[in-house]
C-alpha cells in the first residue's frame, strides 16, 4: 500500500509527499527484511525515478546504480530479482540520456532489450519490450544512429500498440519519436 501511494504521489507531481512515503516504506522494510532482499532494489529504483522527476540527475543516477547493484546481489544470493533487472537498466538508460551520457544510455538500453529477449518468445509483445526499444531508439538518435533508431522505434510502436493501445501516451511518444527522427519518410 505505501509503495503504491508513493508512486501515485510521484506520478501526479506531489514530490514532497512521494519522498515522505518512500522514506516511510524504506524504514518499514529495513525493520522487516534482510538487507539483501530484492525489495531494496525496487525502492531504490522508484526513488531514482523521483529524483529524476525533480531534476536531480546525480541522485537519480546514484539510486539507479544502487537498484542494479542490489538486484544483482539478490540474484547471486539466490533471490528473486532477475526479472526486475531489465526494467532497472531501462530506467537507468533514461537517466543517463537526460544526463548527457549517450554511450551509457545506449549500453543500458541494449542490455535491457537483450535480457528481455532471453526471457521471452520472439513473437511475444510486451510493455517492457516496447519501453526498452523506445529507450534504445532515443539513445541511438543521440548517438547519430538514425537508421538503427528507425527499427527500434518501429519495434517499440508494435509492442506498445499491442499492449497499451494506439492512443496510450507512451505509444504516442514512440510514434512522435519515430516521426521526429532524421531520415524518417
OpenMM code with the backbone's topology and positions (N, CA, C; nanometers):
from openmm import Vec3, app, unit

residues = "UNK UNK UNK UNK UNK UNK UNK UNK UNK UNK UNK UNK UNK UNK UNK UNK UNK UNK UNK UNK UNK UNK UNK UNK UNK UNK UNK UNK UNK UNK UNK UNK UNK UNK UNK UNK UNK UNK UNK UNK UNK UNK UNK UNK UNK UNK UNK UNK UNK UNK UNK UNK UNK UNK UNK UNK UNK UNK UNK UNK UNK UNK UNK UNK UNK UNK UNK UNK UNK UNK UNK UNK UNK UNK UNK UNK UNK UNK UNK UNK UNK UNK UNK UNK UNK UNK UNK UNK UNK UNK UNK UNK UNK UNK UNK UNK UNK UNK UNK UNK UNK UNK UNK UNK UNK UNK UNK UNK UNK UNK UNK UNK UNK UNK UNK UNK UNK UNK UNK UNK UNK UNK UNK UNK UNK UNK UNK UNK UNK UNK UNK UNK UNK UNK UNK UNK UNK UNK UNK UNK UNK UNK UNK UNK UNK UNK UNK UNK UNK UNK UNK UNK UNK UNK UNK UNK UNK UNK UNK UNK UNK UNK UNK UNK UNK UNK UNK UNK UNK UNK UNK UNK UNK UNK UNK UNK UNK UNK UNK UNK UNK UNK UNK UNK UNK".split()
positions = [
    Vec3(0.0824, -0.1198, 0.0000),
    Vec3(0.0000, 0.0000, 0.0000),
    Vec3(0.0861, 0.1252, 0.0000),
    Vec3(0.1864, 0.1315, 0.0865),
    Vec3(0.2705, 0.2502, 0.0964),
    Vec3(0.3482, 0.2790, -0.0301),
    Vec3(0.3998, 0.1735, -0.0949),
    Vec3(0.4746, 0.1923, -0.2179),
    Vec3(0.3836, 0.2429, -0.3292),
    Vec3(0.2639, 0.1884, -0.3368),
    Vec3(0.1678, 0.2341, -0.4376),
    Vec3(0.1339, 0.3807, -0.4156),
    Vec3(0.1120, 0.4188, -0.2907),
    Vec3(0.0806, 0.5583, -0.2580),
    Vec3(0.1969, 0.6490, -0.2991),
    Vec3(0.3181, 0.6091, -0.2698),
    Vec3(0.4355, 0.6890, -0.3059),
    Vec3(0.4454, 0.7058, -0.4573),
    Vec3(0.4199, 0.5987, -0.5309),
    Vec3(0.4244, 0.6059, -0.6777),
    Vec3(0.3162, 0.6991, -0.7315),
    Vec3(0.1989, 0.6930, -0.6728),
    Vec3(0.0910, 0.7813, -0.7177),
    Vec3(0.1297, 0.9266, -0.6932),
    Vec3(0.1806, 0.9561, -0.5752),
    Vec3(0.2247, 1.0929, -0.5463),
    Vec3(0.3293, 1.1377, -0.6486),
    Vec3(0.4251, 1.0508, -0.6790),
    Vec3(0.5280, 1.0853, -0.7774),
    Vec3(0.4654, 1.1116, -0.9142),
    Vec3(0.3749, 1.0239, -0.9543),
    Vec3(0.3160, 1.0358, -1.0876),
    Vec3(0.2302, 1.1599, -1.1058),
    Vec3(0.1721, 1.2101, -0.9964),
    Vec3(0.0905, 1.3324, -1.0066),
    Vec3(0.1710, 1.4575, -0.9752),
    Vec3(0.3009, 1.4413, -0.9489),
    Vec3(0.3878, 1.5556, -0.9274),
    Vec3(0.3934, 1.6074, -0.7851),
    Vec3(0.3418, 1.5335, -0.6896),
    Vec3(0.3490, 1.5728, -0.5484),
    Vec3(0.4748, 1.5090, -0.4893),
    Vec3(0.5892, 1.5675, -0.5242),
    Vec3(0.7179, 1.5063, -0.4953),
    Vec3(0.7515, 1.5021, -0.3464),
    Vec3(0.7100, 1.6029, -0.2712),
    Vec3(0.7382, 1.6018, -0.1278),
    Vec3(0.6649, 1.4874, -0.0581),
    Vec3(0.5375, 1.4702, -0.0917),
    Vec3(0.4621, 1.3597, -0.0311),
    Vec3(0.5150, 1.2251, -0.0800),
    Vec3(0.5569, 1.2192, -0.2050),
    Vec3(0.6158, 1.0955, -0.2571),
    Vec3(0.7428, 1.0612, -0.1803),
    Vec3(0.8281, 1.1612, -0.1589),
    Vec3(0.9527, 1.1388, -0.0856),
    Vec3(0.9239, 1.0869, 0.0549),
    Vec3(0.8294, 1.1509, 0.1221),
    Vec3(0.7940, 1.1088, 0.2583),
    Vec3(0.7404, 0.9658, 0.2584),
    Vec3(0.6575, 0.9324, 0.1600),
    Vec3(0.6004, 0.7973, 0.1527),
    Vec3(0.7089, 0.6941, 0.1228),
    Vec3(0.8026, 0.7256, 0.0316),
    Vec3(0.9123, 0.6331, 0.0034),
    Vec3(0.9988, 0.6114, 0.1274),
    Vec3(1.0248, 0.7178, 0.2012),
    Vec3(1.1048, 0.7049, 0.3235),
    Vec3(1.0346, 0.6182, 0.4267),
    Vec3(0.9045, 0.6347, 0.4374),
    Vec3(0.8268, 0.5528, 0.5318),
    Vec3(0.8323, 0.4056, 0.4935),
    Vec3(0.8176, 0.3780, 0.3652),
    Vec3(0.8235, 0.2396, 0.3165),
    Vec3(0.9623, 0.1811, 0.3432),
    Vec3(1.0655, 0.2584, 0.3144),
    Vec3(1.2007, 0.2073, 0.3337),
    Vec3(1.2280, 0.1778, 0.4812),
    Vec3(1.1855, 0.2663, 0.5695),
    Vec3(1.2062, 0.2411, 0.7133),
    Vec3(1.1368, 0.1110, 0.7565),
    Vec3(1.0158, 0.0900, 0.7078),
    Vec3(0.9423, -0.0323, 0.7420),
    Vec3(1.0143, -0.1557, 0.6860),
    Vec3(1.0652, -0.1450, 0.5642),
    Vec3(1.1374, -0.2577, 0.5039),
    Vec3(1.2636, -0.2896, 0.5822),
    Vec3(1.3354, -0.1866, 0.6248),
    Vec3(1.4597, -0.2081, 0.6990),
    Vec3(1.4353, -0.2812, 0.8308),
    Vec3(1.3168, -0.2645, 0.8886),
    Vec3(1.2827, -0.3329, 1.0132),
    Vec3(1.2407, -0.4781, 0.9898),
    Vec3(1.1871, -0.5067, 0.8698),
    Vec3(1.1253, -0.6368, 0.8460),
    Vec3(1.2032, -0.7298, 0.7536),
    Vec3(1.2924, -0.6759, 0.6729),
    Vec3(1.3559, -0.7577, 0.5689),
    Vec3(1.5073, -0.7614, 0.5846),
    Vec3(1.5690, -0.8699, 0.5393),
    Vec3(1.7152, -0.8734, 0.5401),
    Vec3(1.7693, -0.7740, 0.4368),
    Vec3(1.8882, -0.7212, 0.4581),
    Vec3(1.9418, -0.6177, 0.3685),
    Vec3(1.9629, -0.6633, 0.2247),
    Vec3(1.9661, -0.7949, 0.2001),
    Vec3(1.9850, -0.8457, 0.0636),
    Vec3(1.8519, -0.8712, -0.0082),
    Vec3(1.7416, -0.8374, 0.0523),
    Vec3(1.6102, -0.8621, -0.0083),
    Vec3(1.5926, -0.7762, -0.1336),
    Vec3(1.5329, -0.8359, -0.2364),
    Vec3(1.5158, -0.7666, -0.3640),
    Vec3(1.4332, -0.6389, -0.3531),
    Vec3(1.3499, -0.6278, -0.2505),
    Vec3(1.2637, -0.5099, -0.2359),
    Vec3(1.3456, -0.3814, -0.2204),
    Vec3(1.4682, -0.3914, -0.1717),
    Vec3(1.5508, -0.2717, -0.1587),
    Vec3(1.5938, -0.2187, -0.2951),
    Vec3(1.6070, -0.3078, -0.3929),
    Vec3(1.6311, -0.2636, -0.5303),
    Vec3(1.5093, -0.1941, -0.5874),
    Vec3(1.3922, -0.2463, -0.5553),
    Vec3(1.2671, -0.1857, -0.6019),
    Vec3(1.2563, -0.0425, -0.5505),
    Vec3(1.2770, -0.0235, -0.4218),
    Vec3(1.2617, 0.1099, -0.3634),
    Vec3(1.3695, 0.2047, -0.4157),
    Vec3(1.4918, 0.1554, -0.4367),
    Vec3(1.5980, 0.2407, -0.4919),
    Vec3(1.5629, 0.2855, -0.6334),
    Vec3(1.5074, 0.1956, -0.7135),
    Vec3(1.4691, 0.2314, -0.8495),
    Vec3(1.3560, 0.3334, -0.8507),
    Vec3(1.2574, 0.3123, -0.7634),
    Vec3(1.1470, 0.4083, -0.7551),
    Vec3(1.1957, 0.5457, -0.7070),
    Vec3(1.2845, 0.5461, -0.6124),
    Vec3(1.3386, 0.6732, -0.5626),
    Vec3(1.4236, 0.7408, -0.6700),
    Vec3(1.4864, 0.6614, -0.7545),
    Vec3(1.5617, 0.7169, -0.8667),
    Vec3(1.4685, 0.7917, -0.9618),
    Vec3(1.3540, 0.7321, -0.9906),
    Vec3(1.2570, 0.7995, -1.0773),
    Vec3(1.2086, 0.9302, -1.0159),
    Vec3(1.1916, 0.9312, -0.8851),
    Vec3(1.1504, 1.0535, -0.8163),
    Vec3(1.2585, 1.1605, -0.8289),
    Vec3(1.3826, 1.1240, -0.8061),
    Vec3(1.4923, 1.2203, -0.8185),
    Vec3(1.5014, 1.2734, -0.9618),
    Vec3(1.4821, 1.1853, -1.0586),
    Vec3(1.4844, 1.2273, -1.1987),
    Vec3(1.3704, 1.3251, -1.2266),
    Vec3(1.2521, 1.2961, -1.1753),
    Vec3(1.1378, 1.3855, -1.1952),
    Vec3(1.1641, 1.5225, -1.1332),
    Vec3(1.2368, 1.5248, -1.0244),
    Vec3(1.2720, 1.6516, -0.9576),
    Vec3(1.3858, 1.7246, -1.0282),
    Vec3(1.4490, 1.6582, -1.1248),
    Vec3(1.5612, 1.7187, -1.1954),
    Vec3(1.6944, 1.6981, -1.1271),
    Vec3(1.6988, 1.6141, -1.0257),
    Vec3(1.8217, 1.5842, -0.9531),
    Vec3(1.8869, 1.4617, -1.0170),
    Vec3(1.9517, 1.4845, -1.1307),
    Vec3(2.0056, 1.3728, -1.2081),
    Vec3(2.1210, 1.2993, -1.1393),
    Vec3(2.2105, 1.3684, -1.0676),
    Vec3(2.3154, 1.2927, -0.9976),
    Vec3(2.2578, 1.1935, -0.8952),
    Vec3(2.1590, 1.2369, -0.8182),
    Vec3(2.0970, 1.1464, -0.7214),
    Vec3(2.0206, 1.0362, -0.7931),
    Vec3(1.9526, 1.0717, -0.9011),
    Vec3(1.8781, 0.9714, -0.9783),
    Vec3(1.9722, 0.8629, -1.0299),
    Vec3(2.0873, 0.9038, -1.0802),
    Vec3(2.1842, 0.8068, -1.1325),
    Vec3(2.2422, 0.7217, -1.0200),
    Vec3(2.2723, 0.7844, -0.9076),
    Vec3(2.3243, 0.7100, -0.7923),
    Vec3(2.2243, 0.6042, -0.7465),
    Vec3(2.0971, 0.6410, -0.7381),
    Vec3(1.9944, 0.5457, -0.6950),
    Vec3(1.9688, 0.4384, -0.8004),
    Vec3(1.9771, 0.4738, -0.9278),
    Vec3(1.9610, 0.3738, -1.0347),
    Vec3(2.0740, 0.2712, -1.0274),
    Vec3(2.1960, 0.3191, -1.0043),
    Vec3(2.3099, 0.2273, -0.9871),
    Vec3(2.2879, 0.1365, -0.8667),
    Vec3(2.2385, 0.1953, -0.7587),
    Vec3(2.2128, 0.1181, -0.6368),
    Vec3(2.1081, 0.0100, -0.6619),
    Vec3(2.0031, 0.0438, -0.7349),
    Vec3(1.8978, -0.0547, -0.7651),
    Vec3(1.9556, -0.1741, -0.8399),
    Vec3(2.0408, -0.1469, -0.9359),
    Vec3(2.1008, -0.2555, -1.0148),
    Vec3(2.1964, -0.3373, -0.9286),
    Vec3(2.2789, -0.2702, -0.8508),
    Vec3(2.3735, -0.3401, -0.7635),
    Vec3(2.3004, -0.4291, -0.6637),
    Vec3(2.1976, -0.3746, -0.5990),
    Vec3(2.1209, -0.4530, -0.5016),
    Vec3(2.0521, -0.5722, -0.5671),
    Vec3(1.9975, -0.5508, -0.6859),
    Vec3(1.9267, -0.6597, -0.7540),
    Vec3(2.0219, -0.7679, -0.8014),
    Vec3(2.1366, -0.7268, -0.8530),
    Vec3(2.2352, -0.8272, -0.8948),
    Vec3(2.2837, -0.9080, -0.7747),
    Vec3(2.3018, -0.8425, -0.6610),
    Vec3(2.3432, -0.9134, -0.5393),
    Vec3(2.2336, -1.0093, -0.4934),
    Vec3(2.1080, -0.9670, -0.5034),
    Vec3(1.9970, -1.0539, -0.4643),
    Vec3(1.9908, -1.1776, -0.5535),
    Vec3(2.0150, -1.1597, -0.6828),
    Vec3(2.0146, -1.2734, -0.7766),
    Vec3(2.1275, -1.3699, -0.7401),
    Vec3(2.2457, -1.3158, -0.7151),
    Vec3(2.3598, -1.4012, -0.6783),
    Vec3(2.3348, -1.4766, -0.5484),
    Vec3(2.2584, -1.4159, -0.4592),
    Vec3(2.2273, -1.4800, -0.3303),
    Vec3(2.1089, -1.5759, -0.3420),
    Vec3(2.0607, -1.5961, -0.4647),
    Vec3(1.9503, -1.6882, -0.4862),
    Vec3(1.8137, -1.6249, -0.4720),
    Vec3(1.8092, -1.4930, -0.4684),
    Vec3(1.6817, -1.4223, -0.4532),
    Vec3(1.6077, -1.4051, -0.5846),
    Vec3(1.4931, -1.3446, -0.5737),
    Vec3(1.4038, -1.3307, -0.6886),
    Vec3(1.4071, -1.1888, -0.7448),
    Vec3(1.5135, -1.1544, -0.8131),
    Vec3(1.5246, -1.0186, -0.8638),
    Vec3(1.5595, -1.0129, -1.0112),
    Vec3(1.5860, -1.1249, -1.0733),
    Vec3(1.6312, -1.1254, -1.2123),
    Vec3(1.5322, -1.0588, -1.3066),
    Vec3(1.4028, -1.0763, -1.2820),
    Vec3(1.3042, -1.0178, -1.3728),
    Vec3(1.2940, -0.8660, -1.3594),
    Vec3(1.3497, -0.8088, -1.2530),
    Vec3(1.3491, -0.6633, -1.2361),
    Vec3(1.4654, -0.5963, -1.3106),
    Vec3(1.5726, -0.6683, -1.3310),
    Vec3(1.6929, -0.6077, -1.3880),
    Vec3(1.6710, -0.5408, -1.5236),
    Vec3(1.5991, -0.5995, -1.6181),
    Vec3(1.5797, -0.5282, -1.7449),
    Vec3(1.5103, -0.3924, -1.7264),
    Vec3(1.4179, -0.3849, -1.6337),
    Vec3(1.3483, -0.2591, -1.6070),
    Vec3(1.4445, -0.1587, -1.5442),
    Vec3(1.5291, -0.2042, -1.4542),
    Vec3(1.6238, -0.1136, -1.3900),
    Vec3(1.7254, -0.0592, -1.4903),
    Vec3(1.7725, -0.1453, -1.5811),
    Vec3(1.8634, -0.0970, -1.6856),
    Vec3(1.7922, 0.0020, -1.7768),
    Vec3(1.6674, -0.0256, -1.8081),
    Vec3(1.5865, 0.0647, -1.8905),
    Vec3(1.5730, 0.2010, -1.8225),
    Vec3(1.5384, 0.1999, -1.6949),
    Vec3(1.5217, 0.3255, -1.6216),
    Vec3(1.6534, 0.4025, -1.6133),
    Vec3(1.7629, 0.3300, -1.5870),
    Vec3(1.8919, 0.3983, -1.5777),
    Vec3(1.9307, 0.4578, -1.7128),
    Vec3(1.8953, 0.3917, -1.8196),
    Vec3(1.9227, 0.4437, -1.9529),
    Vec3(1.8594, 0.5816, -1.9720),
    Vec3(1.7368, 0.5976, -1.9259),
    Vec3(1.6699, 0.7274, -1.9378),
    Vec3(1.7403, 0.8355, -1.8573),
    Vec3(1.7842, 0.8002, -1.7376),
    Vec3(1.8568, 0.8957, -1.6540),
    Vec3(1.9902, 0.9320, -1.7184),
    Vec3(2.0586, 0.8326, -1.7723),
    Vec3(2.1868, 0.8581, -1.8391),
    Vec3(2.1674, 0.9483, -1.9599),
    Vec3(2.0642, 0.9240, -2.0371),
    Vec3(2.0392, 1.0073, -2.1547),
    Vec3(2.0094, 1.1505, -2.1123),
    Vec3(1.9274, 1.1672, -2.0099),
    Vec3(1.8987, 1.3014, -1.9573),
    Vec3(2.0248, 1.3692, -1.9040),
    Vec3(2.1214, 1.2896, -1.8600),
    Vec3(2.2469, 1.3418, -1.8058),
    Vec3(2.3527, 1.3645, -1.9132),
    Vec3(2.3181, 1.3340, -2.0379),
    Vec3(2.4135, 1.3514, -2.1470),
    Vec3(2.5106, 1.2359, -2.1632),
    Vec3(2.4840, 1.1254, -2.0969),
    Vec3(2.5707, 1.0070, -2.1044),
    Vec3(2.5174, 0.9136, -2.2136),
    Vec3(2.5387, 0.9522, -2.3379),
    Vec3(2.4780, 0.8831, -2.4524),
    Vec3(2.5235, 0.7382, -2.4659),
    Vec3(2.6538, 0.7152, -2.4566),
    Vec3(2.7050, 0.5783, -2.4726),
    Vec3(2.6527, 0.4864, -2.3630),
    Vec3(2.6496, 0.5371, -2.2409),
    Vec3(2.5997, 0.4581, -2.1290),
    Vec3(2.4507, 0.4295, -2.1451),
    Vec3(2.3759, 0.5298, -2.1912),
    Vec3(2.2322, 0.5121, -2.2140),
    Vec3(2.2080, 0.4038, -2.3195),
    Vec3(2.2876, 0.4083, -2.4257),
    Vec3(2.2756, 0.3077, -2.5315),
    Vec3(2.3081, 0.1691, -2.4770),
    Vec3(2.4170, 0.1588, -2.4024),
    Vec3(2.4591, 0.0303, -2.3466),
    Vec3(2.3511, -0.0289, -2.2557),
    Vec3(2.2940, 0.0531, -2.1679),
    Vec3(2.1914, 0.0025, -2.0764),
    Vec3(2.0623, -0.0335, -2.1493),
    Vec3(2.0243, 0.0439, -2.2489),
    Vec3(1.9039, 0.0103, -2.3257),
    Vec3(1.9253, -0.1210, -2.4010),
    Vec3(2.0452, -0.1406, -2.4531),
    Vec3(2.0762, -0.2672, -2.5208),
    Vec3(2.0745, -0.3849, -2.4238),
    Vec3(2.1287, -0.3631, -2.3033),
    Vec3(2.1238, -0.4690, -2.2020),
    Vec3(1.9792, -0.5053, -2.1712),
    Vec3(1.8963, -0.4048, -2.1568),
    Vec3(1.7562, -0.4281, -2.1241),
    Vec3(1.6874, -0.5096, -2.2333),
    Vec3(1.7031, -0.4687, -2.3592),
    Vec3(1.6387, -0.5437, -2.4679),
    Vec3(1.6956, -0.6849, -2.4771),
    Vec3(1.8263, -0.7003, -2.4564),
    Vec3(1.8873, -0.8330, -2.4609),
    Vec3(1.8351, -0.9246, -2.3520),
    Vec3(1.8231, -0.8716, -2.2304),
    Vec3(1.7702, -0.9523, -2.1193),
    Vec3(1.6256, -0.9923, -2.1461),
    Vec3(1.5483, -0.8994, -2.1965),
    Vec3(1.4075, -0.9305, -2.2254),
    Vec3(1.3971, -1.0350, -2.3358),
    Vec3(1.4824, -1.0231, -2.4383),
    Vec3(1.4804, -1.1191, -2.5485),
    Vec3(1.5098, -1.2604, -2.4996),
    Vec3(1.5984, -1.2728, -2.4009),
    Vec3(1.6345, -1.4047, -2.3480),
    Vec3(1.5199, -1.4690, -2.2702),
    Vec3(1.4329, -1.3877, -2.2138),
    Vec3(1.3267, -1.4414, -2.1287),
    Vec3(1.1909, -1.4511, -2.1978),
    Vec3(1.1816, -1.4012, -2.3211),
    Vec3(1.0518, -1.4008, -2.3888),
    Vec3(1.0620, -1.4660, -2.5253),
    Vec3(0.9507, -1.5165, -2.5726),
    Vec3(0.9461, -1.5692, -2.7081),
    Vec3(0.9501, -1.4518, -2.8049),
    Vec3(1.0094, -1.4736, -2.9214),
    Vec3(1.0339, -1.3636, -3.0146),
    Vec3(0.9062, -1.2932, -3.0601),
    Vec3(0.7971, -1.3646, -3.0696),
    Vec3(0.6730, -1.3018, -3.1177),
    Vec3(0.5858, -1.2453, -3.0054),
    Vec3(0.6299, -1.2617, -2.8820),
    Vec3(0.5547, -1.2101, -2.7681),
    Vec3(0.5682, -1.0590, -2.7608),
    Vec3(0.4572, -0.9893, -2.7445),
    Vec3(0.4565, -0.8441, -2.7299),
    Vec3(0.4531, -0.8104, -2.5808),
    Vec3(0.5235, -0.7030, -2.5435),
    Vec3(0.5317, -0.6674, -2.4023),
    Vec3(0.5514, -0.5165, -2.3869),
    Vec3(0.4936, -0.4623, -2.2802),
    Vec3(0.5130, -0.3213, -2.2479),
    Vec3(0.6612, -0.2955, -2.2218),
    Vec3(0.7254, -0.3837, -2.1472),
    Vec3(0.8670, -0.3635, -2.1167),
    Vec3(0.9527, -0.3666, -2.2427),
    Vec3(0.9207, -0.4571, -2.3344),
    Vec3(0.9921, -0.4596, -2.4623),
    Vec3(0.9711, -0.3272, -2.5349),
    Vec3(0.8475, -0.2805, -2.5383),
    Vec3(0.8182, -0.1540, -2.6058),
    Vec3(0.8949, -0.0380, -2.5449),
    Vec3(0.8945, -0.0303, -2.4130),
    Vec3(0.9668, 0.0777, -2.3450),
    Vec3(1.1183, 0.0651, -2.3677),
    Vec3(1.1692, -0.0576, -2.3669),
    Vec3(1.3125, -0.0786, -2.3882),
    Vec3(1.3527, -0.0377, -2.5297),
    Vec3(1.2727, -0.0736, -2.6282),
    Vec3(1.3037, -0.0324, -2.7658),
    Vec3(1.2916, 0.1183, -2.7828),
    Vec3(1.1976, 0.1811, -2.7134),
    Vec3(1.1856, 0.3261, -2.7178),
    Vec3(1.3124, 0.3910, -2.6607),
    Vec3(1.3600, 0.3411, -2.5466),
    Vec3(1.4830, 0.3934, -2.4863),
    Vec3(1.6026, 0.3700, -2.5784),
    Vec3(1.6088, 0.2525, -2.6389),
    Vec3(1.7182, 0.2213, -2.7307),
    Vec3(1.7165, 0.3170, -2.8495),
    Vec3(1.5988, 0.3408, -2.9048),
    Vec3(1.5876, 0.4343, -3.0175),
    Vec3(1.6317, 0.5745, -2.9804),
    Vec3(1.5924, 0.6211, -2.8631),
    Vec3(1.6333, 0.7554, -2.8195),
    Vec3(1.7847, 0.7646, -2.8057),
    Vec3(1.8460, 0.6607, -2.7504),
    Vec3(1.9920, 0.6598, -2.7359),
    Vec3(2.0586, 0.6539, -2.8728),
    Vec3(2.0011, 0.5769, -2.9636),
    Vec3(2.0574, 0.5686, -3.0980),
    Vec3(2.0503, 0.7033, -3.1694),
    Vec3(1.9397, 0.7749, -3.1540),
    Vec3(1.9286, 0.9085, -3.2133),
    Vec3(2.0354, 1.0000, -3.1541),
    Vec3(2.0511, 0.9962, -3.0225),
    Vec3(2.1505, 1.0803, -2.9557),
    Vec3(2.2914, 1.0519, -3.0074),
    Vec3(2.3163, 0.9272, -3.0462),
    Vec3(2.4475, 0.8881, -3.0988),
    Vec3(2.4583, 0.9072, -3.2501),
    Vec3(2.3492, 0.9535, -3.3132),
    Vec3(2.3502, 0.9744, -3.4578),
    Vec3(2.3237, 0.8491, -3.5387),
    Vec3(2.2771, 0.7456, -3.4749),
    Vec3(2.2492, 0.6183, -3.5433),
    Vec3(2.1016, 0.6126, -3.5831),
    Vec3(2.0635, 0.7016, -3.6708),
    Vec3(1.9210, 0.7174, -3.7017),
    Vec3(1.8617, 0.5984, -3.7765),
    Vec3(1.9399, 0.5311, -3.8593),
    Vec3(1.8852, 0.4129, -3.9283),
    Vec3(1.8483, 0.3045, -3.8280),
    Vec3(1.9341, 0.2818, -3.7306),
    Vec3(1.9045, 0.1852, -3.6251),
    Vec3(1.7857, 0.2305, -3.5410),
    Vec3(1.7787, 0.3613, -3.5164),
    Vec3(1.6696, 0.4159, -3.4360),
    Vec3(1.5344, 0.3913, -3.5016),
    Vec3(1.5278, 0.3991, -3.6343),
    Vec3(1.4005, 0.3725, -3.7033),
    Vec3(1.3484, 0.2335, -3.6678),
    Vec3(1.4366, 0.1347, -3.6734),
    Vec3(1.3962, -0.0018, -3.6399),
    Vec3(1.3528, -0.0103, -3.4940),
    Vec3(1.4296, 0.0508, -3.4047),
    Vec3(1.3965, 0.0446, -3.2620),
    Vec3(1.2625, 0.1104, -3.2333),
    Vec3(1.2387, 0.2278, -3.2905),
    Vec3(1.1114, 0.2962, -3.2680),
    Vec3(0.9948, 0.2159, -3.3256),
    Vec3(1.0157, 0.1550, -3.4417),
    Vec3(0.9085, 0.0737, -3.5009),
    Vec3(0.8787, -0.0468, -3.4116),
    Vec3(0.9829, -0.1095, -3.3580),
    Vec3(0.9621, -0.2215, -3.2653),
    Vec3(0.8911, -0.1748, -3.1386),
    Vec3(0.9272, -0.0564, -3.0907),
    Vec3(0.8599, -0.0006, -2.9732),
    Vec3(0.7116, 0.0189, -3.0010),
    Vec3(0.6804, 0.0769, -3.1143),
    Vec3(0.5401, 0.1025, -3.1506),
    Vec3(0.4619, -0.0278, -3.1588),
    Vec3(0.5185, -0.1283, -3.2232),
    Vec3(0.4489, -0.2570, -3.2373),
    Vec3(0.4182, -0.3177, -3.1010),
    Vec3(0.5150, -0.3143, -3.0102),
    Vec3(0.4953, -0.3713, -2.8771),
    Vec3(0.3980, -0.2882, -2.7938),
    Vec3(0.4136, -0.1574, -2.7981),
    Vec3(0.3293, -0.0704, -2.7162),
    Vec3(0.1853, -0.0673, -2.7663),
    Vec3(0.1687, -0.0640, -2.8960),
    Vec3(0.0330, -0.0631, -2.9519),
    Vec3(-0.0404, -0.1924, -2.9181),
    Vec3(0.0300, -0.3040, -2.9234),
    Vec3(-0.0320, -0.4334, -2.8935),
    Vec3(-0.0656, -0.4493, -2.7457),
    Vec3(0.0078, -0.3801, -2.6588),
    Vec3(-0.0122, -0.3995, -2.5143),
    Vec3(-0.0848, -0.2837, -2.4463),
    Vec3(-0.0558, -0.1624, -2.4893),
    Vec3(-0.1176, -0.0459, -2.4254),
    Vec3(-0.2276, 0.0178, -2.5093),
    Vec3(-0.2211, -0.0054, -2.6409),
    Vec3(-0.3182, 0.0542, -2.7316),
    Vec3(-0.2565, 0.1694, -2.8099),
    Vec3(-0.3191, 0.2011, -2.9213),
    Vec3(-0.2663, 0.3023, -3.0131),
    Vec3(-0.2685, 0.4426, -2.9551),
    Vec3(-0.3613, 0.4702, -2.8649),
    Vec3(-0.3771, 0.6064, -2.8133),
    Vec3(-0.3122, 0.6295, -2.6772),
    Vec3(-0.2420, 0.5306, -2.6249),
    Vec3(-0.1757, 0.5472, -2.4953),
    Vec3(-0.0611, 0.6487, -2.5099),
    Vec3(-0.0380, 0.7317, -2.4093),
    Vec3(0.0682, 0.8329, -2.4186),
    Vec3(0.2068, 0.7772, -2.4513),
    Vec3(0.2408, 0.6592, -2.4009),
    Vec3(0.3731, 0.6034, -2.4308),
    Vec3(0.3806, 0.5596, -2.5767),
    Vec3(0.2724, 0.5019, -2.6279),
    Vec3(0.2685, 0.4640, -2.7695),
    Vec3(0.2799, 0.5883, -2.8574),
    Vec3(0.2060, 0.6913, -2.8210),
    Vec3(0.2117, 0.8166, -2.8971),
    Vec3(0.3509, 0.8782, -2.8915),
    Vec3(0.4174, 0.8657, -2.7773),
    Vec3(0.5539, 0.9150, -2.7641),
    Vec3(0.6478, 0.8419, -2.8598),
    Vec3(0.6290, 0.7112, -2.8721),
    Vec3(0.7116, 0.6334, -2.9651),
    Vec3(0.6841, 0.6746, -3.1094),
    Vec3(0.5590, 0.6981, -3.1427),
    Vec3(0.5239, 0.7440, -3.2786),
    Vec3(0.5882, 0.8799, -3.3086),
    Vec3(0.5820, 0.9687, -3.2106),
    Vec3(0.6425, 1.1011, -3.2273),
    Vec3(0.7930, 1.0893, -3.2428),
    Vec3(0.8550, 1.0048, -3.1621),
    Vec3(0.9999, 0.9859, -3.1711),
    Vec3(1.0385, 0.9347, -3.3095),
    Vec3(0.9612, 0.8420, -3.3637),
    Vec3(0.9899, 0.7909, -3.4992),
    Vec3(0.9727, 0.9009, -3.6007),
    Vec3(0.8633, 0.9752, -3.5924),
    Vec3(0.8361, 1.0815, -3.6898),
    Vec3(0.9418, 1.1914, -3.6835),
    Vec3(0.9963, 1.2172, -3.5660),
    Vec3(1.0954, 1.3233, -3.5488),
    Vec3(1.2385, 1.2798, -3.5798),
    Vec3(1.2577, 1.1521, -3.6045),
    Vec3(1.3923, 1.1012, -3.6309),
    Vec3(1.4368, 1.1431, -3.7703),
    Vec3(1.5539, 1.2052, -3.7809),
    Vec3(1.6049, 1.2451, -3.9132),
    Vec3(1.6098, 1.1252, -4.0087),
    Vec3(1.5680, 1.1504, -4.1304),
    Vec3(1.5687, 1.0461, -4.2317),
    Vec3(1.4432, 0.9639, -4.2365),
    Vec3(1.3468, 0.9909, -4.1461),
    Vec3(1.2200, 0.9171, -4.1486),
    Vec3(1.1341, 0.9723, -4.2615),
    Vec3(1.0787, 0.8818, -4.3437),
    Vec3(0.9960, 0.9282, -4.4575),
    Vec3(0.8699, 1.0001, -4.4159),
] * unit.nanometer
topology = app.Topology()
chain = topology.addChain("A")
for resn in residues:
    res = topology.addResidue(resn, chain)
    for name in ("N", "CA", "C"):
        topology.addAtom(name, app.Element.getBySymbol(name[0]), res)
